[in-house]
Amino acid sequence: MTGEIIWLFILMWIIATAAFAPLGYFIYMYTKNSGKPFGETEPHGDSASVVNDFAEKVIAHGKKLLKK
């Protein structure tokens, strides 16, 4: 009985370690790189996008139709 409880306790520690390892790695990288966990990343909205260009054209066309 006591051996089963100890084995279950060890097993639960192994599962918890595996479950929280990504969180620990993220916190480690976040503090290591002064608040930039993924290094230098490009700000959103600065890159060219075919979808964004198309959406802007559709919106401009819609505005033009509404003005008529």
URCOR-V24606 format. One line per field, one symbol per residue. ss: DSSP state (H for helix, E for strand, - for the rest). phi: phi as a letter, one per 40 degrees, with the letter a starting at -180 (. if undefined). burial: I if it has 16 or more other C-alpha atoms within 10 Angstrom, else O. Layout:
ss: ???
phi: ???
burial: ???
This chain:
ss: -HHHHHHHHHHHHHHHHHHHHHHHHHHHHHHH-----------------HHHHHHHHHHHHHHHHHH-
phi: .cccccccccccccccccccccccccccccccbfgbcbgcbcccgcccaccccccccccccccccccc
burial: OOOOOOOOOOOOOOOOOOOOOOOOOOOOIOOOOOOOIOOOOOOOOOOOOOOOOOOOOOOOOOOOOOOO
